[in-house]
Amino acid sequence: MICRQRFAMREVRCFALCLLMLLVGSWLPKSTVNGGTVSSGWNRQASGSLAWFHAIFFLDQNKGWAVGSKGSLLKTVDGGQTWRFRPKPAEDNLRDIYFTDEQNGWLVCEKNIYELSGKNEARSYLMNTKDGGTTWTRVAIKDIDVDAVLLRAVFNGPEHGWVFGEAGMLFTTRDGGETWTKLQIPTRHLLLGGDFVDRDRGWLVGAGATILQTSDGGDTWHLSKPVEGVRFNAASFVDNRIGWAVGSGGKILHTVNGGRTWDSQDSGVDADLLDVKFIDAAVGWAVGAEGTVIHTVDGGQHWAAEVSDTTHPLERVFFTDRNHGWAVGFGGTIISYLAGPTTASKQ
């Protein structure tokens, strides 16, 4: 009799547990994508690659590219539900990708130092496409130091762009990439990130706690070091006043006056933060080492860690709006973000 009572109690507890799980499962937000159901938040996407992805770029919530080591170039037309390998434009490392529109795009490329054909061959070069990535053409940069490595490209419109990297190396174009001009800046530190809000006003950040600001398109730069002992990896501005810079040791700085002064924010993490993206003055994300993803909805007054579904370093993050985002990094890692119920159809 006692055994039957205990068994009945176990059945009741099991039924209650199953009912609770069912209720919780029905409460958790889901997103429907191409007929399948995906949990909202961050989810791993199948890249089919083990490349170290250095950059990601989307034109809209469906069309995007990811680039990385050994010439890896992937494209998606369905928000990353499927990623397709594109013909390698080069066997070299692809450090960055940027499209000014659906047809015109740029790659920042780095040649392996052991594969240089001679001491006068530059390690870094650009590639340009005018047909949406079907073909790519190599673009040499005049006056570049042969040993310098370019890492990032930032454009503001189809005509105005900047590329930068090691040893304070910075070049700009004002004619859509037909010509590139070397700019003089007050630092020799490695430049790792930057953002321009228009053709004149922009910021660059890098090693040695470097933060640079220009209001004339890069003709003159003002250097500030609001803190010491930090390597800043990325910056994101929503207008000419409000912006953030992130870096080593979970460091986040915030400005409300265009970078004249900076205040620290508590990220809640110690991992190096490698990239940051704000949609507006309130909503932003930062990613970094050990699969770190943090999120704020109040301009950084409070940051909260999010489950990223990876422990690999996340090098870059990209958002098209509040509801659609991606991050990429080591080991072929691509993760995507969906906020709440969203239906996306393949285009």
N, C-alpha and C positions, 0 to 999 in steps of 0.2 A: 504493500500500500504506500509506504514512504517512498519507495523507488519510483512508483508511478507518479506521485505528487511532484517529486524532484524533476522527473522527465517533463511533466506538464509545465512546470515553471520554466524550464529551459526553453520549451517550445514558445511560451509566451514571450520570454526575453528575446529570442531569435526573431519572432514576428515583429516585436516592437523595434528592434534594431533595423530590420529590413525596411519597415515602414519609415523610420527616421531617415535612412539612407535615400529612400525613394523621394521623400519630401525635400531633402537637401539637394539631391540631384536635379529635381524639377525647379528648385529655387535658383540654383547657380545660373548666371547668365550664359547663354550660348549664342553663337553666330553661325549662320548658314552661309556656306561658300561653295558655289558650284554644285549644289545638291547635297553636300556633306555638312555635318555639324562639327564645329570647332569651338572649344571653350574660349570665352573672351579672355583678354590678357595676352601674355606672351606665349607663343607656341613655336616649336622647332619646325623649320621647313626643310624639305629634302633637296639639297643642292646637287647631290651626285658627285661631289668633289671633296678632296681633302686639302685643297689649296688654302693658303692663308689669305683670306679676303681682307684687303686694305680699304676698300671703299664701296659705297652703294649709292645709287642715284635713281630717283623715280620722277617721271614727268607728271604722273597722276597716280591714283590708287591702284592702277592695273599695270602700267608699263614702266619697267625698271631694268637696271643693270647692276651686276656685281662684278668687281674685278679684284685680281690678286696676284699671287706668286706665279712665276713661270708662264706669264701671258694668259692666265685664266680670265675668260670673259664670258659671263652668263647673262641671259636675258629672260625676262618674263613678261607676259602680256595678260596675266590673270592674278596679279597681286602676289605672285610667288607660290601659288599652289603648284605650279610646275615651272621649273627652271631649265632652260635649254642652253647647251654649250654653243657658242658662236665660234667661227674660225678665229684662231689666235692672230691678233694683229702683229704680234711679236712674241718671241720666246722669253723676253725680259719681264722683270717685275712691273706690274701695273699698279702704281701707287695711288692714283686718283682718277675719277671720271666725273665729267660735268657736261650736261647738255644744255645749250641755250634755248633750243626748241626741239621738235621731234626729229629734225634732219641734221642739225649741226651740233657736234659734240667734240669733246677733247679728252685725251688720255695723258696722264703724266707717267712717264716710263723711266725705269732705272735699269741699266745694263749691269750684269754681273761683272765685278771688277776683274775676274779671271778670264772673261771672254772678250775683253777689249782687244781690238785688232792692232792698236798702237797707243803710245803714250799721249798722242794728240787727239784721240777719240774721246768725246765727252761721255761721261757716265749717264747723264740725264738728257732726255729729249721729250718732245711732245708729239702726239699723233692727233690728226684731225679727221673727222668724217663729215661729209656733206649729204649723205644718203641714209641717215638713220642708223649707222653702224654696219652697213653691208660691206663697205670698204673703208680702209683707213690709210692715210698718207702721213709719212714721217715729216715733222717740222723741226728744223734745227733752230737753235736760239743763238743769235750772235752775241759774242762777248761773254759767253758762259764759261766759268772756270771748269776745266775738263774733269776735275776731281769732285766738283760739287754735286750733291744729290738734291734734286727737287722732289718735294713730297706732296704738295697740295696745289689745287687750282680753285680760284674763286672768281665768278663772273657776276656782273650786274648788268644784264641786258646783253644783246648779241655782239656789241662792239667793244665793251670795256671788260677787261679781265686782268687777273694777277696770278702769277705762279711764284712759289717760294719754297725754301728749304734750308739746307745747311749753310753755316757761316754767314747768316744774314743775307743770303742771296734772294733778291726780289726782282722780278721782271713784270712789266705791264704792257698791254696792248690796247690801242684805242681805235683799231681798224679791223676788229673781228679776227685777230690772229695773223694778219698778213705780215705785220712786223712786231717785234718785241723789243722793248727798251729796258735797259738795266737801270734800277733806281737806287739811289744812295740812302741808306738808313743808318741811324745812330746805334747800331749793334752788330756784333759778329756772332751772336748766339744763334743756335739752331731755331728756326721758325717752324712751328708745328700746326698752327691753326689760325683761322682768321674769318672775318665776316665784313661784308660791305652792305650798307643799307641803300646806297645810291652811288652814282658815279664819282662822288667826291669824298664821302665820309665812310671810313673803314677802320678796322682794328686788326692787328696781328699779335699773336702771343707765342711764347716759346720758352726755351731753356733759360736758366739764370733769372727766373721770375720776370721775364720780359713781357711787357705790354706796350704796344706801339699804337698811336692814333694819328690819323690824317684827316684833314677836312678839305684837301685840294686834290684828291685823286691819287695821292702818293708822291707829289712833288716835294712835300715836306712832311716830316714825321716827328712826333713828340713822344719821348720815352718816359715811362713811369715804372717804378718798381715798388708797388704798395706793400709787398712782403718780401721776405728773404727765404732762400732755400727751397723754392718751389719751381718745378718745371710745369709751365702751363701748356696744355695739349690742345685746347680748343676754346672757341668763344662763340657766343650766339647773342645777337642783338635783334630787338623787335622794332626799334626805331633809332633815331640819332641820339637818344638819351639813355635808354634802358637796355642793359645787357649783363651777361654773365661770362666768367672765365673759369674753367675747371682744370685741375691738374693733379700732380702727384699727392699721395697720402690722403685722398679724398677731399682736397682743398677746393672750395668754391668761393669766388668773389662776385660781388654784385655792385653795379653802378647805376645811378639814376641821373647822372649829369654828363653822359658821354665819355666817361673814363677819367674825368678830372680827379675824382676820389672813388675809392672802392671800400666796401664793407664785406667782412667775412660772413658766410652762412654755414650753418652746421649741416653737413651732408649726412651724418650718421654712419659713415663708412670710413675705413682706413685704406681701402684699395685705391690704386691709381685710377683716376677718372680720365678717359681718353677722348671722349667726345660729349657734346651737349647740344641740345636743340630745343628752342622755345617756340611754341606756336603763337603765343601772345604774351602779354605782360604777366599772366598768371600761370599758364600751363607749360611745363617743360619736363624733359627727361635728360638724364646723363647716364653713360655706360662706361665700363672699364674692365679692369683686370678681374679674374676669377668669376667671370660671368655677371659682374655687378650691373644692376639696373636700378636706378632710383628715379622717383617721380615727384613732382610738386604741382599743386593746383592753386597755390597762393603766392606765386612769385618767388618761391624759395624760402619763405619764412619757416616752412616745414617740408622736409624731404622724407619720403618713405621708400624703403627697399621693396622691390617686386621680384617675384619668382621668374627667372629667365629661362629655365629649362636647359642651362648649360653652365659648365664651370670654366669654359675656355675664355680667354681674353676677348672682349668685344671692342673692336677698334673704331667702328664708326656707327652712327645712328642717323636715320633719316625719317622724317614725318611729312606726309602730304597734308594732313589735317589732324584734328584731335583724335580721330578714330582709327587712323591707319599709319602704322610705322614699321620700320625694319631696323635690325642691327646685324652687323657682320663681324667676323673675326677669324680666329685660328681654327684649323682643322675642318675647313669647309662649312663653318657655322653660319647659318642664316636663321634668325628668329624674327617673327612678325608679331605685330600688336594689333588686336581688334578690340574696340570698346563697345560692349553691348551688342544687342541684336543688329546685325548688318547683313544685307543680302548683296552679294556681288556676282555679276554674271561675267562669263568669259567673253573677251572681245578679241 
